Amino acid sequence: MRRNDIRNIVIIAHVDHGKTTLVDCLLRQSGEFRDSELKGERILDSNDLERERGITILSKNIAIPYRGVKINLIDTPGHADFGGEVERVVKMADGCLLLVDAAEGPMPQTRFVLEKALQAGVRPIIVVNKVDRPDGRPTEALDEALELLADLGGEEQLDSVKYVYTSAKEGYATTDPATPTTDMRPLLDLFVDELPGPEVDLDSPLQMMVTTLDWSEYVGRIAVGRISAGTIEANSTIELHQKDGAKKLKIAGLFTFNNLGRVAAESASAGDIVAVEGLTDVEIGDTISLVGADNALPRLKVDEPTLEMVFSVNTSPMVGREGKYVTTRQLKGRLEKELERNVALRVEMVEGVEAYAVKGRGVLHLAILIETMRREGFELSVGKPRVINKIIDGKSHEPFETLTVEVPTDTMGPVMELVGLRRGQLEEMSQRGEYTLLKFLIPSRGLIGLRTRLLNATRGTAIINHRFESYRTLEGDVPKRSNGVLISMVSGKTMPFAMFGLQDRSELLVPAGTEVYEGMIVGENVRDNDLAVNPCREKKLTNMRASGSDENVILKPPRDMSLEAALEYIEEDELVEVTPESIRLRKILLKESDRRRVGRNAS
C-alpha cells in the first residue's frame, strides 16, 4: 500500500541552479516560522565552508506541512565531486524535484543526478528556476530537460511528467513564465497531487537502511534513514546488520523530522524518515531490523573514486608551530572517522612509509576534507593528485570526464588550445548570445591544473563544469607544468630588497616579511628549470652613500594560492604543507644537494 499523508522528495540539480534558495523560499512561505528563525540566505547551508564557498556540501532533511500532508524535502549537493551524498540519500525518496536554470538549462551534473534518481525508481517533476533572469529561455530549458529525461531511459514518464516555472528569489511558482503569481502554491500542489507517497508494508517485520550519519557530543552517532517496512519504537531492542554480522542493540532515542529540526517520537512506521540514537558503531549501509527477522537489505553501493592524494604528517622545519594534531596516529584516527560518514571516500595505508592514500571523486572533494581538517587544528602534507587507473580486459584504462566550458566568444581560442594540449576532444559547440558553450571529452588527469589556466586565459570569464563519463583506454602523456619554481636555499624572513631582485625573473608566491625555510617554494620561474635563491638577503648599508643610489622598492602583489589551486599546481617532487594558519608549497627533499643527487641518479 501507499501512504498518502507523507511525501519524501529529493531536490537534485546542477551547482548554483538555486536548490537551497528554493528551500529557503518554501520555508518562509510555510507559515511555520517566525522571521527571527529564518535569518539570512541559504538557511540550510549551516556549515562554515558551505557559507564561504556558496555551495552545498552535505545533504540535509527538512519537513514542511501542506494540505494535511507532511513533505520531507532532502536538499542535495550540486557539485559532481559530492555525488556520493546524492547516491545514498536518493534511496530515501519516492519523488524528485529536478531543478534547471532557465538560462543555462541542464548541465553535466544534472545528467548525473537524474540518472541516479531514475535508477532508484523515483518519479521526477521538472522545475525551471530563475525565470526572471533577463537572459532566461524557460521553454527551451524545459525542452532540454525533457530530452535529457528521454536520453536516460525515462521515455515512459514523458507523457505524464509535470513541470512548473519558478523564481525562488522573487518567491513565486507559475505554469506560465510570462505571468508571475504571488507564492509557491503551484509547486506545493504538484508535490501533493502528482508525486506518490511511499510504498510501505506495515505488516512485515521492521526493515530500515541507514543512509546518513549525524553526530552528537552527548549521544555519539545518530543513524538516519527511511523505514521500508514495519514499525520502530523508542527504547526497543533491534538487530543491526553490518558487514561482519548482526548484533543486538537498544534504541536510546527515536526522532522524526519536523520543520528545520527533529522531534522525539514514541514510534514511527514504514515510509517515515527517522533518526535513531544509541546504536554504537553504526555505519552507512547497515540495516536495522527486528531481532531474528533476518531481512537485511543489500548494502549501499556508490561509484568508485577516480582520484587519489597521499596524506602524511607535516615534516617541515615549522612543524607544530600552528597546529594541535601533528602525529601519524592522530591523522589515522581522523581519516577513519571521516570514512564513517563519507561513503565516496577510500583510505589505504601506503607501504613502507607512514602515509595514507586518500581516494575521492575529485580535487574539490578531497580539498574540502583537507580544509575541514586544518580548521580542526591538523597539520599535514599532501602530495600531487593522481588519477586511479583500472585494468580492464588486460589493458590499462583511465577515467575520462565530460568538460563543459562557457566563455565569451572572443576568448574561445585560448580555451580550445589549452584543452587540446591536454588531450581534450571537442564534441559539441553551441551559441548562447555573446557566449559559446564548448563540450569536450578529456582524460581526468588533463583536468588537474586546467581550471586555473582557463580562468587566467579568459580573464576570469569562463564557467567550467565537469563530471565523470567512463573508463577508456589509456591515452598518451599530458603536458606537465611548463614553468620551474624558485626554491629558498636559506631559512629566515623574506626581505623586500631580495624579493625586488627576484620579481624580474619570476612571479612571487609569498609576500615580503614571510618566514620561509630551506626547500620552500617562494616563486614561479619564467623558465622551465627550478632555481635555488636567497629571498632573505638584506641590503648592505655603508657609512658613505652615493646620491641617488637607493632604489625605491615596489613589489608586485604575490599570486594568491587557494588550497585547490596549490594542490593542482604542484608536481610529483613537491608537497602542499597545510596548517591551520598557512598553506605553503615545498619540495619533498628540502636540501639542494639531495635534490641534485636524486636528479643525477634519475638521469
C-alpha positions as CSV (number, residue, x, y, z in Angstrom):
1,M,0.0,0.0,0.0
2,R,1.0,3.7,-0.3
3,R,0.8,6.3,2.4
4,N,-1.0,9.4,1.4
5,D,-0.1,11.5,4.4
6,I,3.6,11.8,3.6
7,R,5.8,12.7,0.6
8,N,9.6,12.0,0.5
9,I,11.2,14.3,-2.1
10,V,14.8,14.7,-3.1
11,I,15.9,18.0,-4.7
12,I,18.5,17.5,-7.4
13,A,20.2,20.0,-9.7
14,H,23.5,21.3,-11.1
15,V,25.6,23.5,-8.8
16,D,24.3,27.1,-8.4
17,H,20.9,26.5,-10.1
18,G,19.1,27.6,-6.9
19,K,18.2,24.4,-4.9
20,T,19.0,25.9,-1.4
21,T,17.4,29.3,-2.3
22,L,14.2,27.4,-3.3
23,V,14.1,25.6,0.0
24,D,14.6,29.0,1.8
25,C,11.5,30.3,-0.1
26,L,9.4,27.2,0.8
27,L,10.4,27.6,4.5
28,R,9.5,31.3,4.6
29,Q,6.1,30.7,2.9
30,S,5.2,27.6,5.0
31,G,3.9,29.8,7.9
32,E,5.7,27.6,10.4
33,F,8.4,30.0,11.5
34,R,8.9,33.5,12.9
35,D,11.0,35.9,10.9
36,S,13.8,35.7,13.5
37,E,14.1,32.0,12.9
38,L,14.9,32.4,9.2
39,K,17.6,35.0,9.0
40,G,19.9,35.4,6.1
41,E,20.2,33.4,2.8
42,R,20.8,29.7,2.2
43,I,19.4,28.8,5.6
44,L,20.2,25.1,5.2
45,D,23.9,25.8,4.4
46,S,24.8,25.8,8.1
47,N,28.4,24.6,7.6
48,D,31.0,27.4,7.6
49,L,32.6,26.0,4.4
50,E,29.2,25.9,2.7
51,R,28.6,29.6,3.5
52,E,32.0,30.7,2.5
53,R,32.0,28.9,-0.9
54,G,28.3,29.3,-1.6
55,I,27.9,25.6,-2.4
56,T,26.0,22.7,-0.7
57,I,28.4,20.0,0.6
58,L,26.2,17.9,2.9
59,S,22.7,16.6,2.3
60,K,20.1,17.8,4.8
61,N,16.5,17.0,5.7
62,I,13.6,19.3,6.5
63,A,9.8,18.7,6.7
64,I,7.0,21.1,5.7
65,P,3.3,20.5,6.3
66,Y,0.9,21.4,3.5
67,R,-2.8,20.4,3.0
68,G,-2.5,17.9,5.8
69,V,0.5,16.2,4.1
70,K,4.0,16.1,5.6
71,I,6.5,16.9,2.8
72,N,10.0,15.7,3.7
73,L,12.5,17.6,1.5
74,I,16.1,16.4,1.1
75,D,18.5,19.0,-0.2
76,T,21.5,17.6,-2.0
77,P,24.8,19.0,-3.2
78,G,25.1,20.1,-6.8
79,H,28.8,19.6,-7.4
80,A,29.9,16.4,-9.1
81,D,32.6,15.8,-6.5
82,F,30.0,15.3,-3.9
83,G,28.0,12.7,-5.9
84,G,28.3,10.2,-3.1
85,E,25.9,12.3,-1.0
86,V,23.3,12.2,-3.8
87,E,23.7,8.5,-4.4
88,R,22.9,7.5,-0.8
89,V,20.1,9.9,0.0
90,V,18.1,9.3,-3.2
91,K,17.1,5.9,-1.8
92,M,15.0,7.7,0.8
93,A,12.8,9.4,-1.7
94,D,9.8,8.4,-3.9
95,G,9.8,11.6,-5.9
96,C,12.4,14.0,-7.1
97,L,12.4,17.7,-8.0
98,L,14.7,18.2,-11.0
99,L,15.7,21.9,-10.9
100,V,17.2,23.5,-14.0
101,D,18.3,27.1,-14.6
102,A,16.1,29.0,-17.1
103,A,19.2,30.4,-18.9
104,E,21.7,27.5,-18.7
105,G,19.3,24.5,-18.9
106,P,20.5,21.0,-18.0
107,M,24.3,20.9,-17.2
108,P,26.7,17.9,-16.7
109,Q,25.8,17.4,-13.1
110,T,22.0,17.5,-14.0
111,R,22.6,14.4,-16.1
112,F,24.5,12.6,-13.3
113,V,22.0,13.2,-10.5
114,L,18.9,12.5,-12.7
115,E,20.4,9.2,-13.9
116,K,20.9,8.1,-10.2
117,A,17.4,9.2,-9.3
118,L,15.8,7.2,-12.2
119,Q,17.9,4.1,-11.3
120,A,16.5,4.4,-7.8
121,G,12.9,4.4,-9.3
122,V,11.9,7.9,-8.1
123,R,9.3,9.9,-10.1
124,P,10.5,13.3,-11.3
125,I,8.8,16.7,-11.7
126,I,10.7,19.4,-13.6
127,V,11.1,22.9,-12.1
128,V,12.6,25.6,-14.3
129,N,14.0,28.1,-11.9
130,K,15.2,31.7,-12.4
131,V,12.6,32.6,-15.0
132,D,13.1,36.3,-14.0
133,R,16.6,36.3,-15.5
134,P,16.9,38.7,-18.4
135,D,18.7,36.1,-20.5
136,G,16.3,33.4,-19.4
137,R,14.8,31.0,-22.0
138,P,12.5,28.9,-19.9
139,T,10.6,27.0,-22.6
140,E,13.9,25.9,-24.3
141,A,15.3,24.9,-20.9
142,L,12.2,22.7,-20.3
143,D,12.5,21.1,-23.7
144,E,16.2,20.3,-23.0
145,A,15.2,18.8,-19.6
146,L,12.6,16.6,-21.3
147,E,15.2,15.5,-23.9
148,L,17.6,14.6,-21.1
149,L,14.8,12.5,-19.4
150,A,14.3,10.6,-22.6
151,D,18.0,10.0,-23.1
152,L,18.3,8.5,-19.7
153,G,15.6,5.9,-20.2
154,G,12.6,7.8,-18.8
155,E,10.6,7.7,-22.1
156,E,7.6,6.1,-20.3
157,Q,7.3,9.1,-18.0
158,L,7.5,11.8,-20.7
159,D,3.7,11.8,-21.2
160,S,2.9,12.2,-17.5
161,V,5.8,14.3,-16.2
162,K,4.7,17.6,-14.7
163,Y,6.5,20.9,-14.7
164,V,6.4,24.3,-13.3
165,Y,8.3,27.6,-13.7
166,T,9.6,29.3,-10.6
167,S,11.7,32.3,-9.3
168,A,13.0,31.2,-5.9
169,K,14.5,34.7,-5.4
170,E,11.2,36.5,-6.1
171,G,9.2,33.8,-4.3
172,Y,6.7,32.5,-6.9
173,A,5.8,29.5,-9.0
174,T,3.7,29.6,-12.1
175,T,2.6,27.4,-15.1
176,D,3.2,30.3,-17.5
177,P,6.6,32.1,-17.3
178,A,5.1,35.3,-18.7
179,T,2.5,35.6,-15.8
180,P,4.1,35.6,-12.3
181,T,2.0,34.6,-9.3
182,T,2.3,35.6,-5.7
183,D,3.5,32.5,-3.9
184,M,4.8,28.9,-4.3
185,R,1.5,27.2,-4.0
186,P,1.5,25.7,-7.6
187,L,4.8,23.9,-6.8
188,L,3.4,22.6,-3.4
189,D,0.3,21.4,-5.1
190,L,2.4,19.4,-7.6
191,F,4.2,17.8,-4.6
192,V,0.9,16.6,-3.1
193,D,-1.1,15.8,-6.3
194,E,1.5,14.4,-8.7
195,L,4.3,12.8,-6.6
196,P,3.5,9.4,-5.0
197,G,3.6,8.7,-1.3
198,P,6.0,6.0,-0.1
199,E,5.1,2.4,-0.8
200,V,5.0,0.6,2.5
201,D,4.5,-2.8,4.1
202,L,3.2,-2.1,7.6
203,D,2.6,-5.8,8.5
204,S,6.1,-7.1,7.7
205,P,8.9,-7.0,10.3
206,L,10.9,-3.8,10.8
207,Q,13.3,-3.0,8.0
208,M,15.3,0.3,7.6
209,M,18.6,1.1,5.8
210,V,20.9,3.7,7.4
211,T,21.7,6.2,4.6
212,T,23.1,9.2,6.6
213,L,25.0,9.5,9.9
214,D,24.8,12.5,12.2
215,W,26.9,13.1,15.3
216,S,26.3,14.5,18.8
217,E,28.8,15.1,21.5
218,Y,26.3,13.7,24.0
219,V,24.9,10.6,22.4
220,G,27.5,9.8,19.7
221,R,26.4,8.6,16.3
222,I,22.9,9.2,15.1
223,A,21.6,6.9,12.3
224,V,19.2,8.5,9.7
225,G,17.2,6.6,7.2
226,R,13.7,5.7,5.8
227,I,11.7,2.8,7.2
228,S,11.0,0.4,4.4
229,A,8.7,-2.0,6.3
230,G,7.1,-2.4,9.8
231,T,7.2,-0.1,12.8
232,I,10.0,1.1,15.0
233,E,9.5,2.0,18.7
234,A,11.6,4.1,21.1
235,N,13.6,2.2,23.8
236,S,13.1,-1.2,21.9
237,T,15.8,-3.7,21.1
238,I,16.6,-4.1,17.5
239,E,19.1,-6.1,15.4
240,L,21.8,-4.2,13.4
241,H,23.1,-6.0,10.3
242,Q,26.6,-4.9,9.5
243,K,29.4,-6.1,7.1
244,D,30.7,-8.6,9.6
245,G,27.4,-9.9,11.0
246,A,24.5,-8.8,13.2
247,K,24.3,-7.7,16.8
248,K,21.5,-6.7,19.2
249,L,21.3,-3.1,20.4
250,K,18.8,-1.0,22.3
251,I,17.5,2.2,20.8
252,A,18.2,5.2,23.1
253,G,16.1,7.8,21.3
254,L,13.8,8.0,18.2
255,F,13.2,11.2,16.3
256,T,11.2,12.3,13.3
257,F,11.9,15.4,11.2
258,N,9.8,18.4,11.7
259,N,10.4,21.8,10.1
260,L,14.1,22.6,10.5
261,G,14.8,20.2,13.3
262,R,13.9,16.8,14.9
263,V,11.2,16.0,17.4
264,A,11.1,13.0,19.8
265,A,8.7,10.2,18.8
266,E,7.4,7.1,20.6
267,S,7.1,5.2,17.4
268,A,7.3,5.6,13.6
269,S,6.1,3.4,10.7
270,A,7.1,2.5,7.2
271,G,7.5,5.5,5.0
272,D,8.8,7.8,7.7
273,I,12.3,9.3,7.7
274,V,13.7,8.9,11.2
275,A,16.8,9.5,13.3
276,V,17.8,6.8,15.8
277,E,20.2,7.3,18.7
278,G,22.1,4.8,20.8
279,L,23.5,2.5,18.0
280,T,27.2,2.4,18.7
281,D,29.5,1.7,15.7
282,V,26.6,2.0,13.2
283,E,27.7,2.7,9.6
284,I,26.1,3.9,6.4
285,G,24.6,0.9,4.6
286,D,23.7,-1.1,7.7
287,T,20.1,-2.4,8.1
288,I,18.0,-2.1,11.3
289,S,15.5,-4.9,11.7
290,L,13.5,-6.8,14.4
291,V,15.5,-9.3,16.4
292,G,15.7,-12.6,14.5
293,A,13.9,-11.3,11.4
294,D,17.0,-11.9,9.1
295,N,15.7,-9.5,6.4
296,A,18.9,-7.3,5.8
297,L,18.7,-5.1,2.7
298,P,21.5,-5.2,0.1
299,R,24.3,-2.9,1.2
300,L,24.6,0.6,-0.3
301,K,26.9,0.9,-3.4
302,V,28.3,4.1,-4.7
303,D,30.5,4.8,-7.7
304,E,34.3,4.2,-7.3
305,P,36.7,7.1,-6.6
306,T,38.7,8.5,-9.6
307,L,41.4,10.5,-7.9
308,E,43.9,9.9,-5.0
309,M,46.3,12.0,-2.9
310,V,48.8,10.9,-0.4
311,F,48.3,12.4,3.1
312,S,51.2,12.4,5.6
313,V,52.2,14.2,8.7
314,N,54.0,17.6,8.4
315,T,57.8,17.2,8.3
316,S,58.8,20.8,7.6
317,P,61.1,22.8,10.0
318,M,58.0,24.7,11.1
319,V,56.0,21.6,12.3
320,G,54.0,22.0,15.5
321,R,54.0,25.8,15.5
322,E,50.4,26.4,14.3
323,G,48.5,23.1,14.8
324,K,47.4,20.9,17.7
325,Y,47.4,17.5,15.9
326,V,50.7,16.6,14.2
327,T,51.2,12.8,14.7
328,T,50.5,9.9,12.3
329,R,48.2,8.3,14.9
330,Q,46.0,11.4,15.1
331,L,45.9,11.7,11.3
332,K,44.9,8.0,11.0
333,G,42.1,8.4,13.6
334,R,40.7,11.5,11.8
335,L,40.7,9.7,8.4
336,E,38.9,6.7,9.9
337,K,36.3,9.0,11.5
338,E,35.7,10.6,8.0
339,L,35.2,7.2,6.4
340,E,32.2,6.6,8.7
341,R,30.0,9.3,7.0
342,N,31.8,10.0,3.7
343,V,30.7,6.9,1.6
344,A,32.6,8.0,-1.6
345,L,36.0,8.1,0.2
346,R,38.6,5.3,0.5
347,V,41.7,5.3,2.6
348,E,44.7,2.9,2.2
349,M,48.0,2.7,4.1
350,V,51.0,3.4,1.8
351,E,53.5,0.5,2.1
352,G,56.9,1.4,3.5
353,V,56.1,4.9,4.7
354,E,53.8,6.4,7.4
355,A,51.3,7.9,4.9
356,Y,47.8,7.3,3.6
357,A,46.5,7.2,0.0
358,V,43.1,9.0,0.3
359,K,40.8,8.4,-2.7
360,G,37.9,10.6,-3.7
361,R,35.7,11.9,-6.6
362,G,37.8,14.9,-7.4
363,V,40.2,17.7,-6.2
364,L,37.3,19.6,-4.6
365,H,36.0,16.5,-2.7
366,L,39.4,16.0,-1.1
367,A,40.2,19.7,-0.7
368,I,37.0,20.1,1.4
369,L,38.3,17.3,3.7
370,I,41.7,18.9,4.0
371,E,40.2,22.4,4.7
372,T,37.9,20.8,7.4
373,M,40.9,19.1,9.0
374,R,43.1,22.2,9.1
375,R,40.3,24.2,10.8
376,E,40.1,21.4,13.4
377,G,43.9,22.0,14.1
378,F,45.6,19.4,12.0
379,E,49.0,19.9,10.3
380,L,49.6,17.6,7.3
381,S,51.5,17.4,4.0
382,V,49.6,16.5,0.8
383,G,51.1,15.1,-2.5
384,K,50.1,15.8,-6.1
385,P,46.7,14.5,-7.1
386,R,46.8,11.3,-9.3
387,V,44.0,9.6,-11.2
388,I,43.2,6.0,-10.4
389,N,43.6,3.7,-13.4
390,K,41.9,0.3,-13.9
391,I,42.9,-2.9,-15.7
392,I,40.0,-3.9,-17.9
393,D,40.5,-7.0,-20.2
394,G,44.2,-6.9,-19.6
395,K,44.6,-3.3,-20.7
396,S,45.1,-0.2,-18.6
397,H,42.1,2.2,-18.6
398,E,41.9,5.7,-17.2
399,P,38.9,7.8,-16.2
400,F,37.5,10.3,-18.8
401,E,35.3,13.2,-18.0
402,T,32.8,15.4,-19.8
403,L,34.0,19.0,-19.6
404,T,31.8,22.0,-20.5
405,V,33.2,25.5,-20.7
406,E,31.0,28.5,-21.3
407,V,33.1,31.5,-22.4
408,P,32.7,34.8,-24.3
409,T,33.1,34.0,-28.0
410,D,36.1,36.3,-28.4
411,T,38.1,34.2,-25.8
412,M,37.2,30.8,-27.3
413,G,40.6,30.3,-29.0
414,P,42.8,30.0,-25.8
415,V,40.3,27.6,-24.3
416,M,40.4,25.3,-27.4
417,E,44.2,25.4,-27.4
418,L,44.6,24.7,-23.6
419,V,42.1,21.8,-23.6
420,G,43.5,20.4,-26.9
421,L,47.0,20.3,-25.3
422,R,45.6,18.1,-22.5
423,R,44.1,15.6,-25.0
424,G,40.6,17.0,-24.8
425,Q,38.4,16.3,-27.8
426,L,35.7,18.8,-28.8
427,E,32.3,17.0,-29.0
428,E,29.8,19.9,-29.3
429,M,29.7,23.7,-29.7
430,S,26.7,25.9,-29.3
431,Q,26.0,29.6,-29.2
432,R,24.1,31.4,-26.4
433,G,24.0,35.1,-27.1
434,E,27.5,36.5,-26.7
435,Y,28.7,33.2,-25.1
436,T,29.8,30.0,-26.6
437,L,29.2,26.6,-24.9
438,L,32.0,24.1,-25.6
439,K,31.7,20.4,-24.6
440,F,34.8,18.3,-24.5
441,L,35.8,14.7,-23.6
442,I,39.0,14.8,-21.7
443,P,41.1,12.4,-19.5
444,S,40.7,13.2,-15.8
445,R,44.4,13.8,-15.4
446,G,44.2,16.5,-18.1
447,L,41.8,18.4,-15.8
448,I,44.3,18.7,-12.9
449,G,45.6,22.3,-13.0
450,L,43.4,23.2,-16.0
451,R,40.8,25.3,-14.2
452,T,43.4,27.9,-13.1
453,R,44.9,28.2,-16.6
454,L,41.5,28.5,-18.3
455,L,40.5,31.3,-15.9
456,N,43.8,33.1,-16.5
457,A,43.4,32.8,-20.3
458,T,39.8,34.1,-20.3
459,R,40.4,36.8,-17.6
460,G,38.1,35.0,-15.2
461,T,35.1,34.9,-17.5
462,A,35.0,31.1,-18.1
463,I,32.3,29.0,-16.4
464,I,33.8,25.5,-16.1
465,N,32.0,22.2,-15.1
466,H,32.9,18.6,-15.5
467,R,31.6,15.1,-14.5
468,F,32.9,11.5,-14.7
469,E,32.0,9.9,-18.0
470,S,33.6,6.4,-18.3
471,Y,36.9,4.5,-18.2
472,R,38.6,4.4,-21.6
473,T,41.9,3.1,-22.9
474,L,45.0,5.0,-21.5
475,E,46.0,8.0,-23.7
476,G,49.5,9.4,-24.2
477,D,51.3,11.8,-21.9
478,V,49.7,15.1,-20.7
479,P,52.0,18.1,-20.6
480,K,53.3,19.0,-17.1
481,R,53.7,22.4,-15.6
482,S,55.7,24.5,-18.1
483,N,57.5,26.7,-15.6
484,G,60.0,25.8,-12.9
485,V,59.9,27.2,-9.4
486,L,62.2,29.4,-7.1
487,I,63.3,27.4,-4.0
488,S,64.6,29.1,-0.9
489,M,68.1,28.0,-0.1
490,V,68.1,29.6,3.4
491,S,65.7,29.9,6.4
492,G,64.6,33.3,7.7
493,K,62.2,36.1,6.8
494,T,61.8,37.3,3.2
495,M,63.2,40.8,2.6
496,P,61.8,43.4,0.2
497,F,65.4,44.1,-1.2
498,A,65.8,40.4,-2.1
499,M,62.3,40.0,-3.4
500,F,62.6,43.1,-5.6
501,G,65.6,41.5,-7.3
502,L,63.7,38.2,-7.9
503,Q,60.5,39.5,-9.3
504,D,62.0,40.4,-12.7
505,R,62.7,36.7,-13.4
506,S,59.7,35.2,-11.6
507,E,56.2,35.5,-10.3
508,L,56.3,35.6,-6.5
509,L,54.1,33.3,-4.4
510,V,54.9,34.7,-0.9
511,P,54.9,38.4,0.2
512,A,57.8,40.2,1.9
513,G,58.1,39.6,5.7
514,T,57.1,35.9,5.4
515,E,59.0,33.3,7.4
516,V,60.5,30.7,5.0
517,Y,62.7,27.6,5.3
518,E,65.2,25.8,3.1
519,G,63.4,23.9,0.4
520,M,60.2,26.0,0.5
521,I,58.9,27.3,-2.9
522,V,58.7,31.1,-3.0
523,G,58.0,31.9,-6.6
524,E,57.4,30.6,-10.2
525,N,60.4,30.8,-12.5
526,V,59.9,32.3,-16.0
527,R,61.9,29.4,-17.4
528,D,61.3,25.7,-17.2
529,N,64.0,24.9,-14.6
530,D,64.0,25.1,-10.8
531,L,66.2,27.7,-9.3
532,A,67.6,27.9,-5.7
533,V,67.5,31.5,-4.5
534,N,68.1,33.6,-1.3
535,P,64.9,35.6,-0.6
536,C,66.2,36.7,2.8
537,R,69.2,38.8,1.5
538,E,69.3,42.3,3.0
539,K,70.8,45.4,1.5
540,K,74.3,46.1,3.0
541,L,74.4,49.5,4.4
542,T,77.7,51.6,4.4
543,N,78.6,54.9,6.1
544,M,79.1,56.6,2.7
545,R,76.3,56.6,0.2
546,A,76.3,58.0,-3.3
547,S,73.5,60.4,-4.1
548,G,70.5,58.6,-5.7
549,S,71.9,55.1,-5.3
550,D,69.0,53.9,-3.2
551,E,66.2,52.3,-5.3
552,N,62.6,52.7,-4.4
553,V,61.5,49.1,-3.8
554,I,58.0,48.5,-5.2
555,L,56.9,44.8,-5.1
556,K,54.1,43.3,-7.2
557,P,51.5,41.6,-5.1
558,P,52.2,37.8,-4.9
559,R,49.9,35.3,-6.5
560,D,47.2,34.3,-4.1
561,M,47.1,30.4,-4.0
562,S,43.9,28.8,-2.6
563,L,44.1,25.3,-1.4
564,E,42.7,23.8,-4.6
565,A,45.0,25.9,-6.7
566,A,48.0,24.8,-4.7
567,L,47.0,21.1,-5.0
568,E,46.7,21.4,-8.8
569,Y,49.9,23.5,-9.1
570,I,52.5,21.1,-7.5
571,E,54.5,18.4,-9.4
572,E,55.5,14.9,-8.3
573,D,58.5,16.0,-6.3
574,E,56.6,18.7,-4.3
575,L,54.1,18.8,-1.4
576,V,51.5,21.2,-0.1
577,E,52.1,21.9,3.6
578,V,48.7,22.6,5.2
579,T,48.4,24.1,8.7
580,P,45.5,25.9,10.5
581,E,47.1,29.3,9.6
582,S,49.1,28.7,6.4
583,I,49.3,26.9,3.0
584,R,52.9,26.5,1.9
585,L,54.5,24.8,-1.1
586,R,57.7,22.9,-0.6
587,K,59.9,20.3,-2.2
588,I,59.8,16.8,-0.8
589,L,63.6,16.9,-0.4
590,L,64.4,20.2,1.3
591,K,68.2,20.2,0.7
592,E,69.5,21.2,-2.7
593,S,72.3,18.6,-2.5
594,D,69.8,15.8,-2.0
595,R,67.7,17.0,-5.0
596,R,70.8,17.2,-7.2
597,R,71.8,13.6,-6.2
598,V,68.3,12.3,-7.0
599,G,68.4,14.1,-10.3
600,R,71.7,12.6,-11.3
601,N,70.6,9.1,-10.3
602,A,67.4,9.5,-12.4
603,S,69.3,10.6,-15.5
